[in-house]
Amino acid sequence: MTSSELWDHATANRYDTEEAPRSTAAFLGPTLDFLSGLAGAGRVLEFAIGTGRVGVPLRERGVPVTGIELSEHMAAVLRRKIDEDRLPVILGDMATTVVPGTFSLVYVVYNTIANLLTQDEQVECFRNAARHLEPGGRFVVELGVPPLRLLPPTQSAVPFDVSEQHLGFDTFDLVGQLLVSHHFTREKDGSYRRGSCSQRYIWPTELDLMAKIAGLRLERRVADWEGTPFTQDSGGHISVWRKPA
């Protein structure tokens, strides 16, 4: 069982349209270069593969990819793009689902590890990654840095997007280390569709402790897929932990 919110049919069917800017060849190029470079000639496992925004083009580069996905609706959208023989997908959660064999690389992108809403489950996600890695294999996480420096005293919300088509803001539970992202998306008829999703935000040092518990060691942390150095002003990071050989 997992605390992750389950994405439904309607959400899955509009996901690729809403994420089109993040799905172009130009946008994904650095991500695919980074991941394929770490994978080498080995097999790759993507946690929470979704509709295959990253996994499908990575497979098209010749990298053998397997996915784990909690939502059958998201997996069904992926399956329209590529068949099971080329990219197997196992339905289940990324904290406990086990796939046969070992992999040179396990990865989870786009803040998705934070969809696990308890610290215990996030630790289990690291353990599950380590379980699937061959000796010397790597676990990669893409995650934002909690924007708490933007939160004024007594205020509980921070806007992250204000545009003609979308208004988004995060509200924070600082005690529970939880945030809810609220979205108001403008439809073609001028009305607004409201949606929200919950996350448990994680500091980089907390991730490193989770990795240590799982027997992994930090190898590299950068601010983005292009390899920009990570600093105290970075809004996100790509972290790589390695399983000892």
Contacts in CASP RR format, 6 or more apart in sequence:
PFRMAT RR
TARGET T0000
AUTHOR 0000-0000-0000
METHOD contacts of the structure
MODEL  1
MTSSELWDHATANRYDTEEAPRSTAAFLGPTLDFLSGLAGAGRVLEFAIG
TGRVGVPLRERGVPVTGIELSEHMAAVLRRKIDEDRLPVILGDMATTVVP
GTFSLVYVVYNTIANLLTQDEQVECFRNAARHLEPGGRFVVELGVPPLRL
LPPTQSAVPFDVSEQHLGFDTFDLVGQLLVSHHFTREKDGSYRRGSCSQR
YIWPTELDLMAKIAGLRLERRVADWEGTPFTQDSGGHISVWRKPA
1 93 0 8 1.000
2 70 0 8 1.000
2 93 0 8 1.000
2 94 0 8 1.000
2 95 0 8 1.000
2 96 0 8 1.000
2 116 0 8 1.000
2 121 0 8 1.000
3 116 0 8 1.000
3 117 0 8 1.000
3 118 0 8 1.000
3 121 0 8 1.000
4 70 0 8 1.000
4 93 0 8 1.000
4 115 0 8 1.000
4 116 0 8 1.000
4 117 0 8 1.000
5 115 0 8 1.000
5 197 0 8 1.000
5 198 0 8 1.000
6 70 0 8 1.000
6 71 0 8 1.000
7 15 0 8 1.000
7 70 0 8 1.000
7 71 0 8 1.000
7 73 0 8 1.000
7 74 0 8 1.000
8 71 0 8 1.000
8 73 0 8 1.000
9 73 0 8 1.000
11 73 0 8 1.000
12 51 0 8 1.000
12 71 0 8 1.000
12 73 0 8 1.000
12 74 0 8 1.000
12 76 0 8 1.000
12 77 0 8 1.000
13 73 0 8 1.000
13 77 0 8 1.000
15 50 0 8 1.000
15 51 0 8 1.000
15 74 0 8 1.000
15 77 0 8 1.000
16 23 0 8 1.000
16 51 0 8 1.000
16 53 0 8 1.000
16 77 0 8 1.000
18 185 0 8 1.000
19 53 0 8 1.000
21 27 0 8 1.000
22 28 0 8 1.000
22 53 0 8 1.000
22 110 0 8 1.000
23 53 0 8 1.000
25 57 0 8 1.000
28 53 0 8 1.000
28 54 0 8 1.000
28 57 0 8 1.000
29 225 0 8 1.000
30 224 0 8 1.000
30 225 0 8 1.000
30 226 0 8 1.000
31 54 0 8 1.000
31 109 0 8 1.000
31 225 0 8 1.000
32 54 0 8 1.000
32 57 0 8 1.000
32 58 0 8 1.000
32 61 0 8 1.000
33 225 0 8 1.000
34 140 0 8 1.000
34 225 0 8 1.000
34 227 0 8 1.000
34 238 0 8 1.000
35 44 0 8 1.000
35 54 0 8 1.000
35 58 0 8 1.000
35 63 0 8 1.000
35 105 0 8 1.000
35 107 0 8 1.000
35 140 0 8 1.000
36 58 0 8 1.000
36 61 0 8 1.000
36 63 0 8 1.000
38 104 0 8 1.000
38 105 0 8 1.000
38 138 0 8 1.000
38 140 0 8 1.000
38 240 0 8 1.000
39 63 0 8 1.000
39 104 0 8 1.000
39 105 0 8 1.000
40 63 0 8 1.000
40 104 0 8 1.000
40 105 0 8 1.000
41 104 0 8 1.000
42 63 0 8 1.000
42 64 0 8 1.000
42 103 0 8 1.000
42 104 0 8 1.000
42 105 0 8 1.000
43 64 0 8 1.000
43 65 0 8 1.000
43 66 0 8 1.000
43 101 0 8 1.000
43 102 0 8 1.000
43 103 0 8 1.000
43 104 0 8 1.000
43 105 0 8 1.000
44 58 0 8 1.000
44 63 0 8 1.000
44 64 0 8 1.000
44 65 0 8 1.000
44 66 0 8 1.000
44 103 0 8 1.000
44 104 0 8 1.000
44 105 0 8 1.000
44 106 0 8 1.000
44 107 0 8 1.000
45 65 0 8 1.000
45 66 0 8 1.000
45 67 0 8 1.000
45 68 0 8 1.000
45 99 0 8 1.000
45 103 0 8 1.000
45 105 0 8 1.000
45 106 0 8 1.000
45 107 0 8 1.000
45 132 0 8 1.000
46 52 0 8 1.000
46 54 0 8 1.000
46 55 0 8 1.000
46 58 0 8 1.000
46 65 0 8 1.000
46 66 0 8 1.000
46 67 0 8 1.000
46 68 0 8 1.000
46 106 0 8 1.000
46 107 0 8 1.000
46 108 0 8 1.000
46 109 0 8 1.000
47 67 0 8 1.000
47 68 0 8 1.000
47 94 0 8 1.000
47 106 0 8 1.000
47 107 0 8 1.000
47 108 0 8 1.000
47 112 0 8 1.000
47 113 0 8 1.000
47 125 0 8 1.000
47 128 0 8 1.000
47 129 0 8 1.000
48 68 0 8 1.000
48 69 0 8 1.000
48 70 0 8 1.000
48 94 0 8 1.000
48 108 0 8 1.000
48 112 0 8 1.000
48 115 0 8 1.000
49 55 0 8 1.000
49 65 0 8 1.000
49 67 0 8 1.000
49 68 0 8 1.000
49 69 0 8 1.000
49 74 0 8 1.000
49 75 0 8 1.000
49 78 0 8 1.000
49 89 0 8 1.000
50 69 0 8 1.000
50 71 0 8 1.000
50 74 0 8 1.000
50 75 0 8 1.000
50 77 0 8 1.000
50 78 0 8 1.000
51 74 0 8 1.000
51 77 0 8 1.000
51 78 0 8 1.000
51 81 0 8 1.000
52 78 0 8 1.000
52 81 0 8 1.000
53 110 0 8 1.000
54 109 0 8 1.000
55 65 0 8 1.000
55 67 0 8 1.000
55 87 0 8 1.000
56 78 0 8 1.000
56 81 0 8 1.000
56 82 0 8 1.000
56 87 0 8 1.000
58 65 0 8 1.000
59 65 0 8 1.000
59 82 0 8 1.000
59 86 0 8 1.000
59 87 0 8 1.000
65 87 0 8 1.000
66 87 0 8 1.000
66 88 0 8 1.000
66 89 0 8 1.000
66 90 0 8 1.000
66 99 0 8 1.000
66 103 0 8 1.000
67 87 0 8 1.000
67 88 0 8 1.000
67 89 0 8 1.000
67 90 0 8 1.000
67 99 0 8 1.000
68 89 0 8 1.000
68 90 0 8 1.000
68 91 0 8 1.000
68 92 0 8 1.000
68 93 0 8 1.000
68 94 0 8 1.000
68 97 0 8 1.000
68 99 0 8 1.000
69 75 0 8 1.000
69 78 0 8 1.000
69 89 0 8 1.000
69 90 0 8 1.000
69 91 0 8 1.000
69 92 0 8 1.000
70 91 0 8 1.000
70 92 0 8 1.000
70 93 0 8 1.000
70 94 0 8 1.000
72 91 0 8 1.000
75 89 0 8 1.000
75 91 0 8 1.000
78 87 0 8 1.000
78 89 0 8 1.000
79 89 0 8 1.000
90 97 0 8 1.000
90 99 0 8 1.000
94 108 0 8 1.000
94 112 0 8 1.000
94 113 0 8 1.000
94 116 0 8 1.000
94 125 0 8 1.000
94 128 0 8 1.000
95 116 0 8 1.000
95 121 0 8 1.000
95 122 0 8 1.000
95 124 0 8 1.000
95 125 0 8 1.000
95 128 0 8 1.000
96 124 0 8 1.000
96 128 0 8 1.000
97 128 0 8 1.000
98 128 0 8 1.000
98 131 0 8 1.000
98 132 0 8 1.000
99 132 0 8 1.000
101 132 0 8 1.000
102 132 0 8 1.000
102 133 0 8 1.000
102 134 0 8 1.000
103 132 0 8 1.000
103 133 0 8 1.000
103 134 0 8 1.000
103 137 0 8 1.000
104 133 0 8 1.000
104 134 0 8 1.000
104 136 0 8 1.000
104 137 0 8 1.000
104 138 0 8 1.000
105 133 0 8 1.000
105 137 0 8 1.000
105 138 0 8 1.000
105 139 0 8 1.000
105 140 0 8 1.000
106 129 0 8 1.000
106 132 0 8 1.000
106 133 0 8 1.000
106 138 0 8 1.000
106 139 0 8 1.000
106 140 0 8 1.000
107 139 0 8 1.000
107 140 0 8 1.000
107 141 0 8 1.000
107 142 0 8 1.000
108 125 0 8 1.000
108 140 0 8 1.000
108 141 0 8 1.000
108 142 0 8 1.000
109 141 0 8 1.000
109 142 0 8 1.000
110 142 0 8 1.000
111 142 0 8 1.000
111 143 0 8 1.000
111 144 0 8 1.000
111 199 0 8 1.000
113 122 0 8 1.000
113 125 0 8 1.000
113 141 0 8 1.000
113 143 0 8 1.000
113 202 0 8 1.000
114 122 0 8 1.000
114 143 0 8 1.000
114 199 0 8 1.000
114 200 0 8 1.000
114 201 0 8 1.000
114 202 0 8 1.000
115 197 0 8 1.000
115 198 0 8 1.000
115 199 0 8 1.000
116 122 0 8 1.000
116 125 0 8 1.000
116 200 0 8 1.000
117 178 0 8 1.000
117 198 0 8 1.000
117 199 0 8 1.000
117 200 0 8 1.000
118 200 0 8 1.000
119 177 0 8 1.000
119 200 0 8 1.000
122 200 0 8 1.000
122 202 0 8 1.000
122 210 0 8 1.000
123 210 0 8 1.000
123 213 0 8 1.000
123 214 0 8 1.000
125 210 0 8 1.000
126 139 0 8 1.000
126 210 0 8 1.000
126 211 0 8 1.000
126 213 0 8 1.000
126 214 0 8 1.000
126 216 0 8 1.000
126 241 0 8 1.000
127 213 0 8 1.000
127 214 0 8 1.000
129 139 0 8 1.000
129 214 0 8 1.000
129 216 0 8 1.000
130 139 0 8 1.000
130 214 0 8 1.000
130 215 0 8 1.000
130 216 0 8 1.000
130 243 0 8 1.000
133 139 0 8 1.000
133 216 0 8 1.000
133 243 0 8 1.000
134 243 0 8 1.000
135 243 0 8 1.000
135 244 0 8 1.000
135 245 0 8 1.000
136 242 0 8 1.000
136 243 0 8 1.000
136 244 0 8 1.000
136 245 0 8 1.000
137 242 0 8 1.000
137 243 0 8 1.000
138 219 0 8 1.000
138 240 0 8 1.000
138 241 0 8 1.000
138 242 0 8 1.000
138 243 0 8 1.000
139 211 0 8 1.000
139 216 0 8 1.000
139 240 0 8 1.000
139 241 0 8 1.000
139 242 0 8 1.000
139 243 0 8 1.000
140 238 0 8 1.000
140 239 0 8 1.000
140 240 0 8 1.000
141 207 0 8 1.000
141 238 0 8 1.000
141 239 0 8 1.000
142 225 0 8 1.000
142 237 0 8 1.000
142 238 0 8 1.000
143 202 0 8 1.000
143 207 0 8 1.000
143 236 0 8 1.000
143 237 0 8 1.000
143 239 0 8 1.000
144 235 0 8 1.000
144 236 0 8 1.000
144 237 0 8 1.000
145 203 0 8 1.000
145 204 0 8 1.000
145 234 0 8 1.000
145 235 0 8 1.000
145 236 0 8 1.000
145 237 0 8 1.000
146 179 0 8 1.000
146 201 0 8 1.000
146 202 0 8 1.000
146 203 0 8 1.000
147 158 0 8 1.000
147 160 0 8 1.000
147 170 0 8 1.000
147 235 0 8 1.000
148 172 0 8 1.000
148 174 0 8 1.000
150 158 0 8 1.000
151 158 0 8 1.000
151 172 0 8 1.000
156 171 0 8 1.000
156 172 0 8 1.000
157 169 0 8 1.000
157 170 0 8 1.000
157 171 0 8 1.000
157 172 0 8 1.000
158 169 0 8 1.000
158 170 0 8 1.000
158 172 0 8 1.000
159 167 0 8 1.000
159 168 0 8 1.000
159 169 0 8 1.000
160 168 0 8 1.000
160 169 0 8 1.000
160 170 0 8 1.000
160 181 0 8 1.000
161 167 0 8 1.000
161 168 0 8 1.000
162 168 0 8 1.000
164 186 0 8 1.000
165 185 0 8 1.000
165 186 0 8 1.000
166 183 0 8 1.000
166 184 0 8 1.000
166 185 0 8 1.000
166 186 0 8 1.000
167 183 0 8 1.000
167 184 0 8 1.000
167 192 0 8 1.000
168 181 0 8 1.000
168 182 0 8 1.000
168 183 0 8 1.000
168 184 0 8 1.000
169 181 0 8 1.000
169 182 0 8 1.000
170 179 0 8 1.000
170 180 0 8 1.000
170 181 0 8 1.000
170 182 0 8 1.000
171 179 0 8 1.000
171 180 0 8 1.000
171 182 0 8 1.000
172 178 0 8 1.000
172 179 0 8 1.000
173 179 0 8 1.000
176 200 0 8 1.000
177 200 0 8 1.000
177 201 0 8 1.000
177 202 0 8 1.000
178 198 0 8 1.000
178 199 0 8 1.000
178 200 0 8 1.000
178 201 0 8 1.000
179 198 0 8 1.000
179 199 0 8 1.000
179 200 0 8 1.000
179 201 0 8 1.000
180 196 0 8 1.000
180 197 0 8 1.000
180 198 0 8 1.000
180 199 0 8 1.000
181 196 0 8 1.000
181 197 0 8 1.000
181 198 0 8 1.000
181 199 0 8 1.000
182 194 0 8 1.000
182 195 0 8 1.000
182 196 0 8 1.000
183 193 0 8 1.000
183 194 0 8 1.000
183 195 0 8 1.000
183 196 0 8 1.000
184 192 0 8 1.000
184 193 0 8 1.000
184 194 0 8 1.000
184 195 0 8 1.000
185 192 0 8 1.000
185 193 0 8 1.000
185 194 0 8 1.000
185 195 0 8 1.000
186 192 0 8 1.000
187 193 0 8 1.000
202 210 0 8 1.000
204 221 0 8 1.000
204 230 0 8 1.000
204 237 0 8 1.000
204 239 0 8 1.000
207 239 0 8 1.000
208 218 0 8 1.000
208 239 0 8 1.000
208 241 0 8 1.000
211 217 0 8 1.000
211 218 0 8 1.000
211 241 0 8 1.000
215 243 0 8 1.000
215 244 0 8 1.000
216 241 0 8 1.000
216 242 0 8 1.000
216 243 0 8 1.000
217 241 0 8 1.000
217 242 0 8 1.000
217 244 0 8 1.000
218 239 0 8 1.000
218 240 0 8 1.000
218 241 0 8 1.000
219 240 0 8 1.000
219 241 0 8 1.000
219 242 0 8 1.000
220 239 0 8 1.000
220 240 0 8 1.000
221 230 0 8 1.000
221 237 0 8 1.000
221 238 0 8 1.000
221 239 0 8 1.000
221 240 0 8 1.000
222 228 0 8 1.000
222 229 0 8 1.000
222 230 0 8 1.000
222 237 0 8 1.000
222 238 0 8 1.000
223 229 0 8 1.000
223 230 0 8 1.000
223 231 0 8 1.000
223 234 0 8 1.000
223 235 0 8 1.000
223 236 0 8 1.000
223 237 0 8 1.000
223 238 0 8 1.000
224 236 0 8 1.000
224 238 0 8 1.000
225 238 0 8 1.000
227 238 0 8 1.000
228 234 0 8 1.000
230 236 0 8 1.000
230 237 0 8 1.000
END
